[in-house]
Amino acid sequence: MPTHDIDKIRNVVLIGHSGSGKTSLAESILFHTKSISRMGTVESGNTVSDHEPEEAKRVSSIQTSIIPCKVKEHKINFLDTPGYDDFRGEVLPGLRITESAVIVVSATAGVEVGTETSWNLCENQRIPRIVFINKLDRENAEFERSLASIESSLGRKCVPFQIPIGEAETFQGVIDLIGADANIPDDLKPGVETAKSRLVEAAAENDDDLATKYLEGDVLTPGEISRALASAVRTGDLVPVLIGSAIQSKGIDQLISAITTYLPSPQKDSNEPIVPSNPLSAIVFKTSADPFVGKLSIFRVYDGSLSSNSEVWNATKEQSERIGQVFHLQGKTQQNSNEIGPGDIGAVAKLTHTTTNDTLCEKGNPRELDQIHFPVGFYTMAVSPKSKADVDKMSSSLSRIIEEDPSLTLSRESSTNETLLSGMGDVHLEITTDKIRRKFGTELSLELPQVPYKETITTASKAEYKHKKQSGGHGQYGHVLLRLEPAERNSGFEFVQEVVGGAVPREYIPAVEKGVVKALEEGSLAGYPVVDVKVVLYHGSYHDVDSSGMAFEIAGSQAFKKGMTEGRPTLLEPIMRVYIRVPDDYTGEIIGDINGKRGRIIGMIPEEGLTTVEADMPQSEMLRYNSDLRSLTGGRASYKMDFSHYEPVPPLIGQKVIENIQNIKAAT
């Protein structure tokens, strides 16, 4: 595609609840604009947007696809995003690098939780938007019911710009309320007049001059109405409600016309004209690990232009990058280009240093753009290789997939020796391992992670151990007496020596401490690490010939183990500080669930229609909390959590943990 004037470009993200028809709408737009010759379907897995095998398998979008089309002198870059909440990390970059949005609503379902989430994201970022009621041809589709759902949930600034001709099986098309022609069926004329009056009022409310003219009884022209509406839409004070059917390609032409008429171009935020000759600034908002062409960096140009066979400066990494062939994307199809101009979206392969969120610019005019804030996933699973052949490939495969999806995080739990992969939910992680298998040939298993319990003592104890061995020649002799004392919670470990009279020579005391430290790695109850204990070496004895550092190390280790057993050991469990943001209607259910999970309410912060519940909850109860919270609130709540501290496990639960560990050891 050639470079377009920036005022003729529209960057539009398609968002909404899963199943509302975003991908079908994108496909219909491509067909309607003759960008493709044949419409695919989501069910057949042959749409331009859903080109990943995992998408065809699940009949659902899992990543953002770039869908450009040309409409007369305009170029519209649509970003088709997933609707399922597990893939919110794909939606946020789309909102960040576009100027406007189309929120797709199913006419059979009305406003759903994904609709509300999409709306709130646009509201928070003041993104101009259109609401498109899709699937008006479906059974049980009802325009008035859908509109009432939109107005009650999203607000009265959502105003219909069209009304349907029929609905469900009788749906035939749409009537535009601005400049509606005379060929309106008689039975629809009253509804058209009522809706048109409301639209004229909306235009007058958002334009002082028109308000005066309207109140004086003058007739507003279609041009005046359109200009006032466009101004209100671009400031976010008005949201057009359009209608149609993606499958039947009805209402598509009107939607495209509304996008070019009412939604802003990339020029909107700049006081200075944005032209290709300006210094380059572009952000990489998505990275794809393509098994054939290597790493693919997808970028949005904000100023200047990015040319093929050039050199740019990565301001984030402070590294120079060599640019090869740049191209436009249409789904997975690549269309070579000489340059990607201001306001446009493009891609380039095989950049050495660049990753998602990096700014590309000119070295002589460095500029770093604001980064995209990706969501942090708290659904964690232990990941492991399925076979010996996968061991060496696991680390590199995980690193490459995290580069592709920054909402994934990788960590290592030393106490359980597990590699942990965290994401937005169970589906997110399952699809991640599917991608790793397909792209990198690495088979990985996912299991619930072990809880990193620890052990401590609850009462002081004393222990003596004499390591004495004679086997010809020099023997081994080390004799220590230890006192173990409970320490303050979360204080760790402290070693103190109170030996007097040289009962244990000074040179052997570090060996005793070394033996104790080694014994800390495995407690007496279930083999978990020992913490929060003070160990005092207060007496012992030695042999002039047979004593050695190794002998005293063994003695220290064994004495500590005896002291642990006699110190009434107990299990400690990690406690997480959890912040749950929930609509007020669900606060009672959340509090009840927290109590049922042995949690403690720390505080509640009311907001406008929402409450943030702060609580301490055992990590063992949080392993599937993402799914539990989604089930309790219909996906309307969110949470984040951080490690807080360790606390003793209740006796009955502790006994079950110990029995489970013993059974595992017996089985192996």
Legacy VTK file of the C-alpha trace (Angstrom):
# vtk DataFile Version 3.0
C-alpha trace
ASCII
DATASET POLYDATA
POINTS 668 float
0.000 0.000 0.000
1.296 3.520 -0.750
1.894 6.112 1.972
-1.324 7.981 2.820
-1.809 11.527 4.037
-2.128 11.397 7.799
-5.522 13.138 7.829
-6.854 10.324 5.602
-5.759 7.568 8.006
-7.994 6.093 10.689
-6.634 3.677 13.291
-9.546 1.836 14.878
-9.494 -0.959 17.454
-12.374 -3.471 17.396
-13.231 -4.431 20.973
-16.098 -6.042 22.843
-17.271 -9.215 24.519
-16.111 -12.565 23.182
-18.558 -13.835 20.574
-20.013 -10.428 19.688
-18.731 -10.790 16.113
-15.607 -8.614 15.910
-13.721 -10.993 13.625
-16.757 -11.503 11.375
-17.133 -7.722 11.191
-13.482 -7.322 10.181
-13.935 -9.998 7.523
-17.079 -8.320 6.211
-15.309 -4.948 6.015
-12.450 -6.490 4.028
-14.895 -8.100 1.625
-17.021 -4.980 1.336
-13.964 -2.852 0.480
-12.761 -5.495 -2.024
-9.627 -6.135 0.008
-10.485 -9.845 -0.239
-12.524 -11.652 -2.870
-14.212 -14.204 -0.614
-15.508 -13.963 2.948
-14.251 -16.506 5.421
-16.058 -17.538 8.592
-14.924 -17.999 12.160
-16.483 -21.470 12.229
-14.465 -22.545 9.177
-11.248 -21.088 10.586
-10.432 -19.259 7.344
-10.817 -15.585 8.291
-8.000 -13.109 7.711
-7.911 -12.183 11.421
-7.876 -15.628 13.016
-4.876 -17.064 11.193
-3.212 -18.838 14.120
-3.925 -22.614 14.344
-4.910 -22.185 18.014
-7.606 -19.687 16.937
-9.052 -22.054 14.359
-9.029 -24.854 16.921
-10.864 -22.831 19.566
-13.067 -20.849 17.131
-12.063 -17.671 18.923
-9.502 -14.865 18.604
-6.477 -15.103 20.881
-4.320 -12.304 19.467
-4.629 -8.890 17.861
-4.587 -8.866 14.051
-3.902 -5.876 11.822
-6.657 -5.470 9.205
-6.022 -2.513 6.865
-8.408 -1.552 4.075
-8.647 1.281 1.582
-11.889 3.244 1.212
-11.655 5.799 -1.611
-8.940 8.218 -0.452
-8.935 6.885 3.134
-6.939 4.088 4.708
-8.438 2.445 7.807
-6.248 0.239 9.997
-8.548 -2.019 12.012
-7.072 -3.932 14.940
-9.205 -7.004 15.612
-8.704 -7.933 19.278
-9.731 -10.934 21.411
-12.795 -10.551 23.604
-11.923 -13.128 26.244
-10.460 -11.563 29.386
-7.462 -13.922 29.442
-6.115 -12.005 26.448
-6.453 -8.468 27.789
-2.724 -8.141 27.158
-3.558 -8.134 23.437
-6.244 -5.453 23.789
-4.297 -2.788 25.692
-1.623 -2.242 23.003
-4.444 -1.849 20.468
-6.028 0.866 22.565
-2.655 2.520 23.105
-1.694 2.948 19.447
-5.091 3.811 17.933
-7.113 7.012 18.080
-10.580 5.445 18.228
-12.571 2.282 18.844
-15.605 0.367 17.648
-17.277 -1.522 20.506
-19.179 -4.469 19.049
-22.358 -5.598 20.836
-24.396 -8.683 19.991
-28.063 -7.883 19.297
-29.066 -11.174 20.919
-27.123 -10.664 24.168
-26.934 -6.889 24.637
-24.310 -5.434 26.933
-22.118 -8.124 28.498
-19.180 -7.979 30.880
-16.700 -7.667 28.000
-18.722 -4.720 26.680
-18.496 -2.975 30.042
-14.760 -3.643 30.267
-14.209 -2.267 26.763
-16.285 0.815 27.532
-14.419 1.512 30.767
-11.054 1.209 29.035
-12.171 3.777 26.451
-13.588 6.067 29.138
-10.393 5.944 31.191
-8.295 6.890 28.168
-10.927 9.230 26.640
-10.922 7.325 23.365
-13.618 8.383 20.848
-15.756 5.399 19.948
-18.710 3.978 18.060
-20.982 1.245 19.394
-21.976 -1.218 16.667
-24.946 -3.511 17.340
-24.135 -6.637 15.349
-26.126 -9.796 14.520
-29.467 -8.044 13.972
-30.311 -10.864 11.564
-30.082 -13.528 14.290
-33.015 -15.228 15.971
-34.133 -13.314 19.096
-32.303 -10.175 17.951
-34.106 -7.064 19.139
-32.884 -3.528 18.480
-34.903 -1.704 21.173
-33.861 -4.166 23.848
-30.196 -3.883 22.829
-30.396 -0.083 22.783
-32.018 -0.021 26.226
-29.228 -2.277 27.517
-26.608 0.093 26.073
-28.232 3.215 27.502
-28.712 1.743 30.974
-25.228 0.228 31.228
-23.093 2.661 29.234
-24.990 5.911 29.586
-27.261 8.313 27.737
-24.452 9.746 25.646
-24.886 6.647 23.462
-27.290 7.904 20.771
-28.608 5.873 17.813
-27.604 7.249 14.420
-29.624 4.560 12.637
-32.687 2.378 13.070
-33.217 -1.056 11.502
-35.597 -2.127 8.778
-36.921 -5.257 10.428
-35.004 -7.471 12.834
-34.149 -11.141 13.293
-35.423 -13.061 10.266
-37.045 -9.914 8.811
-33.919 -7.749 9.019
-33.380 -6.037 5.673
-31.077 -3.083 6.309
-30.643 0.219 8.113
-31.983 3.749 7.880
-29.557 6.618 8.508
-31.149 9.335 10.597
-28.998 12.100 9.126
-30.400 12.962 5.723
-32.738 9.958 5.760
-34.250 9.558 2.320
-37.953 9.620 1.574
-38.250 5.894 0.857
-39.006 4.987 4.444
-41.701 2.361 5.067
-44.820 3.974 6.511
-44.741 1.841 9.659
-41.219 3.086 10.458
-41.785 6.802 9.894
-42.924 7.601 13.476
-39.874 5.832 14.908
-37.556 7.573 12.454
-38.939 10.996 13.377
-38.594 10.315 17.110
-35.035 9.031 16.761
-34.086 11.873 14.418
-35.403 14.455 16.906
-33.221 12.984 19.623
-30.214 13.096 17.314
-30.836 16.754 16.445
-31.120 17.541 20.168
-27.818 15.763 20.797
-26.164 17.876 18.096
-27.598 21.080 19.565
-26.551 20.151 23.112
-22.932 19.901 22.007
-22.779 23.139 19.962
-23.711 26.523 21.462
-24.500 28.143 18.092
-26.717 25.266 17.042
-28.390 25.260 20.451
-29.417 28.888 19.974
-30.655 28.205 16.461
-32.544 25.102 17.630
-34.211 26.902 20.537
-35.299 29.684 18.208
-37.148 27.110 16.131
-34.883 27.168 13.082
-34.319 23.940 11.143
-30.788 22.546 11.385
-29.297 21.361 8.099
-27.817 17.847 7.745
-24.383 19.445 7.300
-24.674 21.423 10.533
-25.900 18.372 12.401
-23.112 16.202 11.025
-20.377 18.711 11.935
-21.693 19.154 15.476
-21.978 15.401 15.965
-18.451 14.826 14.629
-17.047 17.368 17.081
-18.900 15.779 20.005
-17.818 12.258 19.018
-14.154 13.262 18.810
-14.235 14.779 22.294
-15.932 11.671 23.672
-19.084 13.584 24.670
-21.235 11.583 22.246
-21.104 7.954 21.123
-22.915 6.961 17.918
-24.848 3.693 18.003
-24.793 2.004 14.596
-26.387 -1.284 13.579
-26.035 -4.097 11.102
-25.116 -7.696 10.385
-21.520 -8.650 9.653
-22.513 -12.022 8.185
-25.008 -10.438 5.774
-22.736 -7.404 5.127
-25.592 -5.067 6.049
-24.729 -1.732 7.663
-21.049 -2.121 6.725
-20.942 0.738 4.232
-22.610 3.047 6.771
-20.153 1.976 9.493
-17.160 2.736 7.273
-18.653 6.105 6.336
-19.203 6.943 10.019
-15.589 6.013 10.840
-14.168 8.338 8.196
-16.674 11.105 9.052
-16.784 11.099 12.847
-13.649 9.402 14.203
-10.343 11.311 14.414
-7.214 10.907 12.325
-3.747 10.511 13.907
-3.230 14.245 13.377
-5.620 15.063 16.238
-3.121 15.253 19.103
-0.480 17.354 17.415
-0.168 21.129 17.425
2.486 20.840 14.710
1.613 19.234 11.355
2.817 15.630 11.228
4.597 14.936 7.936
7.002 12.246 6.659
9.926 14.703 6.700
9.735 15.127 10.491
12.212 13.162 12.667
11.090 9.550 13.134
9.334 8.331 16.265
7.654 4.920 16.322
6.756 2.375 18.996
6.881 -1.416 18.689
3.573 -2.507 20.198
3.623 -6.196 19.317
6.262 -8.855 18.710
5.581 -12.144 16.986
7.881 -15.159 17.012
7.327 -16.349 13.459
8.843 -19.822 12.879
9.560 -18.984 9.210
10.739 -15.343 9.138
11.994 -15.112 12.724
11.056 -12.334 15.115
8.500 -9.926 13.674
8.258 -6.414 15.170
4.961 -4.608 14.547
5.106 -0.847 15.027
3.069 2.339 14.837
4.733 5.437 13.397
3.870 8.618 15.296
6.085 11.052 13.411
8.314 10.972 10.372
8.552 7.733 8.398
10.304 4.377 8.674
11.960 3.311 5.415
13.204 -0.007 4.098
16.970 -0.569 4.115
17.669 2.157 6.659
19.226 2.519 10.084
17.348 3.704 13.177
18.086 4.270 16.849
16.376 2.228 19.559
16.020 4.910 22.243
14.848 2.406 24.857
17.796 0.042 24.499
20.202 2.750 23.271
21.220 0.534 20.378
21.374 1.020 16.634
19.107 -1.192 14.510
19.433 -2.071 10.856
16.039 -2.025 9.094
15.551 -4.424 6.204
12.307 -4.663 4.250
9.344 -2.940 5.906
5.841 -4.072 5.073
2.169 -3.713 5.861
0.331 -6.613 7.468
-3.117 -7.930 6.591
-3.574 -10.772 9.028
-0.574 -12.978 8.262
-0.108 -11.585 4.745
2.851 -9.255 4.244
2.781 -6.484 1.632
6.182 -4.938 0.946
6.492 -1.169 1.170
9.239 1.393 0.614
8.279 3.219 3.798
5.655 3.405 6.532
4.492 7.007 6.907
3.265 8.982 9.926
0.136 7.649 11.615
0.427 4.286 9.869
1.146 0.755 11.085
3.812 -1.552 9.692
6.162 -4.413 10.500
9.782 -5.430 10.057
11.549 -8.746 10.639
14.714 -9.797 12.435
15.542 -6.766 14.566
18.457 -7.633 16.837
17.826 -5.638 20.022
14.248 -4.416 19.720
11.366 -5.846 21.753
7.812 -4.776 22.532
7.528 -1.254 24.021
10.754 0.001 22.444
10.864 3.381 20.682
12.540 3.659 17.278
13.787 7.100 16.258
16.697 8.947 14.676
19.943 8.894 16.629
20.349 12.636 16.138
16.809 13.280 17.435
16.316 10.778 20.282
12.830 10.520 21.734
11.280 7.846 23.922
7.510 7.391 23.683
5.323 6.480 26.656
5.286 2.739 27.128
2.299 0.407 27.020
1.266 -0.807 30.468
0.623 -4.534 30.166
-1.547 -6.318 32.729
0.123 -8.489 35.349
-1.165 -12.056 35.459
-1.526 -13.816 38.816
-2.672 -17.216 37.562
0.441 -19.323 38.071
1.298 -22.864 37.012
4.446 -24.933 37.376
5.934 -25.630 33.954
8.233 -28.536 33.178
9.603 -30.355 30.113
7.747 -33.493 29.041
10.879 -35.350 27.951
14.659 -35.160 28.146
14.701 -33.746 24.618
12.653 -30.748 25.844
14.890 -29.899 28.814
17.461 -27.907 26.862
14.808 -26.162 24.721
12.464 -25.142 27.544
14.350 -22.061 28.727
14.840 -20.511 25.276
11.258 -21.333 24.214
9.793 -19.663 27.288
12.007 -16.598 26.818
10.869 -16.200 23.209
7.170 -16.613 23.995
7.391 -14.038 26.819
9.005 -11.633 24.365
5.917 -12.158 22.195
3.473 -11.809 25.097
4.590 -9.395 27.866
1.553 -10.278 30.009
3.357 -13.568 30.767
5.994 -13.701 33.497
8.501 -16.400 34.379
9.977 -17.021 37.833
11.775 -19.645 39.840
10.716 -20.886 43.280
13.926 -22.069 44.915
12.274 -23.794 47.872
10.208 -26.088 45.622
12.673 -26.112 42.712
9.881 -25.272 40.274
9.775 -23.011 37.219
6.596 -20.911 37.422
4.721 -19.397 34.486
2.155 -16.701 35.321
-0.525 -15.330 33.004
-4.081 -14.028 32.873
-5.852 -17.382 33.333
-5.912 -21.091 32.619
-6.837 -20.679 28.933
-4.019 -18.157 28.479
-1.405 -20.590 29.794
-2.815 -23.589 27.921
-2.674 -21.709 24.623
0.828 -20.502 25.475
2.082 -24.087 25.752
0.257 -24.968 22.517
2.112 -22.125 20.772
5.447 -23.233 22.220
4.891 -26.757 20.914
3.941 -25.538 17.432
6.499 -22.754 17.037
9.530 -24.175 18.813
8.860 -27.921 18.944
9.027 -27.959 22.744
6.552 -30.062 24.742
5.777 -28.614 28.181
3.544 -29.768 31.026
1.520 -27.507 33.307
0.660 -28.421 36.882
-0.571 -26.559 39.923
2.514 -25.248 41.723
3.556 -26.510 45.101
2.983 -24.098 47.955
6.403 -23.072 49.370
5.690 -24.005 52.970
8.401 -23.576 55.565
9.018 -25.087 59.001
9.949 -23.632 62.378
9.918 -24.505 66.061
7.446 -23.269 68.640
9.414 -23.903 71.825
13.055 -23.853 72.894
14.979 -27.127 72.894
18.444 -28.481 73.529
20.268 -31.122 71.539
23.614 -32.878 71.801
25.376 -34.851 69.134
28.746 -36.522 69.197
30.184 -37.586 65.861
32.817 -40.221 66.643
34.263 -42.652 64.138
37.397 -44.779 64.242
38.488 -46.662 61.133
42.231 -46.989 61.459
44.635 -44.085 61.400
43.063 -40.702 62.084
39.436 -40.967 63.205
36.632 -38.412 63.229
35.510 -36.566 66.321
33.163 -33.633 66.745
30.933 -32.978 69.722
28.455 -30.090 70.027
25.605 -28.984 72.261
23.061 -26.654 70.698
20.172 -24.648 72.038
17.368 -23.845 69.570
15.062 -20.923 70.262
12.040 -19.652 68.291
12.813 -16.313 66.625
10.484 -13.525 65.607
8.301 -14.307 62.589
9.978 -13.557 59.253
13.333 -12.888 60.975
15.042 -15.807 59.206
17.961 -17.570 60.914
20.538 -16.502 63.478
23.602 -18.431 64.706
25.268 -17.469 67.989
28.199 -19.066 69.798
28.493 -18.969 73.590
31.324 -21.472 73.992
33.645 -20.774 76.915
36.970 -22.262 77.849
37.734 -23.468 74.330
35.375 -26.471 74.578
34.978 -26.124 70.822
38.068 -24.580 69.242
37.458 -21.294 67.425
38.521 -22.725 64.040
35.721 -25.327 64.176
32.837 -22.970 65.009
32.272 -21.928 61.343
32.048 -25.624 60.462
29.314 -26.099 63.077
27.396 -23.157 61.588
27.865 -24.591 58.094
26.374 -27.911 59.232
23.389 -26.125 60.792
22.815 -24.068 57.633
22.791 -27.233 55.529
20.277 -28.823 57.906
18.018 -25.770 57.529
17.276 -26.873 53.962
15.096 -29.763 55.110
12.876 -29.701 58.190
11.737 -32.658 60.266
8.001 -32.474 59.498
7.744 -32.556 55.712
11.177 -31.630 54.459
10.466 -27.921 53.931
13.143 -25.277 54.660
13.458 -24.143 58.282
13.174 -20.445 59.165
12.721 -18.158 62.151
15.034 -19.994 64.524
17.977 -18.900 66.649
20.693 -21.555 67.141
23.157 -21.190 70.008
26.323 -23.288 70.197
27.037 -23.297 73.928
29.276 -26.311 74.593
31.052 -29.309 73.108
34.345 -31.119 73.060
37.126 -32.025 70.659
40.007 -34.420 70.107
43.516 -33.177 69.476
44.069 -35.628 66.603
40.688 -36.805 65.314
38.731 -33.521 65.261
38.241 -31.766 61.921
35.990 -29.235 60.268
34.051 -32.003 58.545
33.435 -33.809 61.845
32.076 -30.672 63.494
29.964 -29.888 60.410
28.318 -33.305 60.665
27.844 -32.897 64.416
26.242 -29.465 63.976
23.871 -30.776 61.311
22.736 -33.802 63.318
22.374 -31.842 66.573
20.160 -29.321 64.800
17.928 -32.084 63.416
17.488 -33.522 66.909
16.728 -30.080 68.323
14.107 -29.450 65.616
12.270 -32.648 66.486
12.187 -31.735 70.177
11.208 -28.096 69.569
7.571 -28.871 68.672
7.981 -28.041 64.973
5.154 -26.535 62.949
4.458 -25.661 59.323
4.371 -22.062 58.113
2.395 -21.036 55.041
2.841 -17.976 52.786
0.159 -15.311 53.184
-0.664 -13.055 50.250
-1.933 -9.481 50.489
-4.801 -9.400 47.969
-6.578 -6.354 46.509
-9.911 -7.226 44.893
-11.708 -4.555 42.866
-15.342 -5.574 42.644
-18.695 -3.979 41.724
-20.734 -3.156 44.825
-23.384 -5.742 43.898
-20.879 -8.542 44.461
-19.136 -7.315 47.608
-21.084 -9.671 49.876
-20.173 -12.729 47.798
-16.507 -11.715 47.792
-16.369 -11.242 51.557
-18.058 -14.611 52.104
-15.594 -16.295 49.772
-12.621 -14.676 51.526
-13.870 -15.961 54.880
-14.349 -19.421 53.380
-10.746 -19.378 52.186
-9.368 -18.609 55.656
-8.771 -15.005 54.667
-8.877 -11.870 56.822
-10.400 -8.600 55.669
-7.881 -5.781 56.163
-9.952 -2.936 54.785
-12.475 -1.787 52.179
-12.120 1.273 49.959
-15.379 2.400 48.313
-15.259 4.039 44.894
-17.962 5.033 42.432
-19.959 1.824 42.100
-16.907 -0.260 43.012
-15.196 -1.402 46.184
-11.583 -2.448 46.625
-11.427 -5.197 49.245
-8.010 -5.629 50.853
-7.405 -8.991 52.518
-4.720 -11.408 53.677
-5.239 -14.885 52.220
-3.191 -18.117 52.342
-1.406 -18.799 49.067
-2.737 -22.363 49.082
-6.258 -20.952 48.726
-5.248 -18.661 45.850
-4.002 -21.222 43.323
-7.246 -21.133 41.319
-8.515 -17.765 42.494
-8.598 -16.317 39.000
-11.255 -18.865 38.011
-13.106 -18.568 41.343
-13.358 -14.777 41.100
-14.522 -14.920 37.491
-17.224 -17.426 38.455
-18.389 -15.401 41.469
-18.687 -12.083 39.635
-19.288 -13.060 36.021
-15.864 -11.681 35.151
-16.633 -8.209 36.526
-13.991 -8.184 39.268
-10.218 -8.003 39.080
-7.459 -8.539 41.602
-3.778 -8.248 42.252
-1.674 -9.724 45.001
1.763 -9.622 46.574
3.538 -11.806 49.095
2.973 -10.499 52.617
4.376 -12.839 55.282
4.398 -16.357 56.720
1.986 -17.662 59.377
1.543 -21.026 61.156
-0.695 -23.483 59.337
-3.791 -24.607 61.294
-3.117 -28.085 62.779
-5.706 -30.015 60.749
-4.594 -28.492 57.457
-0.930 -28.912 58.421
-1.481 -32.608 59.077
-3.027 -33.050 55.618
-0.044 -31.308 54.013
2.386 -33.585 55.888
0.430 -36.721 54.957
0.360 -35.669 51.318
4.144 -35.180 51.273
4.659 -38.554 52.947
2.433 -40.245 50.356
4.350 -38.625 47.505
7.676 -39.754 48.966
6.337 -43.276 49.481
5.139 -43.417 45.866
8.550 -42.437 44.552
LINES 1 669
668 0 1 2 3 4 5 6 7 8 9 10 11 12 13 14 15 16 17 18 19 20 21 22 23 24 25 26 27 28 29 30 31 32 33 34 35 36 37 38 39 40 41 42 43 44 45 46 47 48 49 50 51 52 53 54 55 56 57 58 59 60 61 62 63 64 65 66 67 68 69 70 71 72 73 74 75 76 77 78 79 80 81 82 83 84 85 86 87 88 89 90 91 92 93 94 95 96 97 98 99 100 101 102 103 104 105 106 107 108 109 110 111 112 113 114 115 116 117 118 119 120 121 122 123 124 125 126 127 128 129 130 131 132 133 134 135 136 137 138 139 140 141 142 143 144 145 146 147 148 149 150 151 152 153 154 155 156 157 158 159 160 161 162 163 164 165 166 167 168 169 170 171 172 173 174 175 176 177 178 179 180 181 182 183 184 185 186 187 188 189 190 191 192 193 194 195 196 197 198 199 200 201 202 203 204 205 206 207 208 209 210 211 212 213 214 215 216 217 218 219 220 221 222 223 224 225 226 227 228 229 230 231 232 233 234 235 236 237 238 239 240 241 242 243 244 245 246 247 248 249 250 251 252 253 254 255 256 257 258 259 260 261 262 263 264 265 266 267 268 269 270 271 272 273 274 275 276 277 278 279 280 281 282 283 284 285 286 287 288 289 290 291 292 293 294 295 296 297 298 299 300 301 302 303 304 305 306 307 308 309 310 311 312 313 314 315 316 317 318 319 320 321 322 323 324 325 326 327 328 329 330 331 332 333 334 335 336 337 338 339 340 341 342 343 344 345 346 347 348 349 350 351 352 353 354 355 356 357 358 359 360 361 362 363 364 365 366 367 368 369 370 371 372 373 374 375 376 377 378 379 380 381 382 383 384 385 386 387 388 389 390 391 392 393 394 395 396 397 398 399 400 401 402 403 404 405 406 407 408 409 410 411 412 413 414 415 416 417 418 419 420 421 422 423 424 425 426 427 428 429 430 431 432 433 434 435 436 437 438 439 440 441 442 443 444 445 446 447 448 449 450 451 452 453 454 455 456 457 458 459 460 461 462 463 464 465 466 467 468 469 470 471 472 473 474 475 476 477 478 479 480 481 482 483 484 485 486 487 488 489 490 491 492 493 494 495 496 497 498 499 500 501 502 503 504 505 506 507 508 509 510 511 512 513 514 515 516 517 518 519 520 521 522 523 524 525 526 527 528 529 530 531 532 533 534 535 536 537 538 539 540 541 542 543 544 545 546 547 548 549 550 551 552 553 554 555 556 557 558 559 560 561 562 563 564 565 566 567 568 569 570 571 572 573 574 575 576 577 578 579 580 581 582 583 584 585 586 587 588 589 590 591 592 593 594 595 596 597 598 599 600 601 602 603 604 605 606 607 608 609 610 611 612 613 614 615 616 617 618 619 620 621 622 623 624 625 626 627 628 629 630 631 632 633 634 635 636 637 638 639 640 641 642 643 644 645 646 647 648 649 650 651 652 653 654 655 656 657 658 659 660 661 662 663 664 665 666 667
